[in-house]
Amino acid sequence: MKNNSTSILNKLLTLIIILQICSCKKLEEYNQKPELSSLQQGLKTSVAIGYCSSIAMSAFKGEALPGNVTMISKGSNQNGSSWLLHIKFDKSNPLPFNSNVGDIIIAGTGAERGGIISILFGDFNLLNANVMLSGIQTVPVIEREDIITGKKNIIAVFAQEDFVIGNVSSDAFLNLDLSSMQFQAEMNRLSTPVPSDAYIAVKQNIWFVSIDQAGTSDNVYDDNLTINGGGQILETDGESGGVIYHAIINAKVNYSVCTENPISGYGLSQNFKAGGEPYIDLGGSFLSFHNSCDGKAHVDVSTGKYISYNNKNIPLNIN
């Protein structure tokens, strides 16, 4: 009888240990830190395109350029003027949200109101990723006047298909000898509706950047940027086997005010099960940006594997 009782007790203890292990594993599964790699890429790329679009518009209008920018060629074609700009980044003249040093080239074709640009990064590792983003091609840029305020803003739009990965021929990449029809087709992309819902934008793979130059064409650091869009820049896999997407809604960036994070607006990082449609949500985090300039964002809502991070501040790590 005593042996029987001991056996039952041992079985109960074993069961308790198994349940505790399972509970710990379950708790650990739902205690994962929100994965922000896709959101980081979206912010860094959008800010870089905003920076380049601001400089490009100054070049189109013949205005003063920043001190680290040199016009290396200028001509004309059927769409207006054409030019190449060389930008040198160093510690004194950084690319916002980026600590790399190096050079990029911008090719542009258009007129005073705007045009098309391509951006060649060369050996400048914009995203600090294993996969090299070599450039972004045929980005339409235009200056528009707000019908309510009368204020002029620069608008740029880019999509996932504009990204060029791996080695490229610089001569071919920077050749913007577009026909009038091709030029107009690219400019028509600016009529695409700007997304306002993060949960829709996260799957669209299109981004919009609005730039207010604050009256200083030769100082991009005081520009007021507004970013909207979402999707993926490069495919980023989550630790839990899914693929990470992001959305950015009404995110405000002013590098002279804060060099660490957007100062307002929202972000979404969402983990979808790999394999395409239908999208199966493994967890997501809805974030709000703030003007504390601490390099962090606030997690307003987290679901699924990231649920334990509700109402916490987490580092953005975008520098």
Protein Blocks (a to p, Z undefined) as FASTA:
>chain_A
ZZmmmmmmmmmmmmmmmmmmmmmmmmmmmmcccdfklmmmmmmmmmmmmmmmmmmmmmmn
opacdfkbccfbdcddfkbpaddddddddfklccehiabecdddddddddfkbccdddde
kjacfkopabdcfbdchiacdddddfklopacddddddfklpcghjddfklmmmccdcfk
lmmmmmmmmmpccdfbfklmmmnopacddddekhpaklmklpccddededjfbdcddfko
pacddddehiacdfklpckbcfbdcdddddddehijadddfbdcdddddfkonopacdfb
aghjllmmgoiacdfklZZ
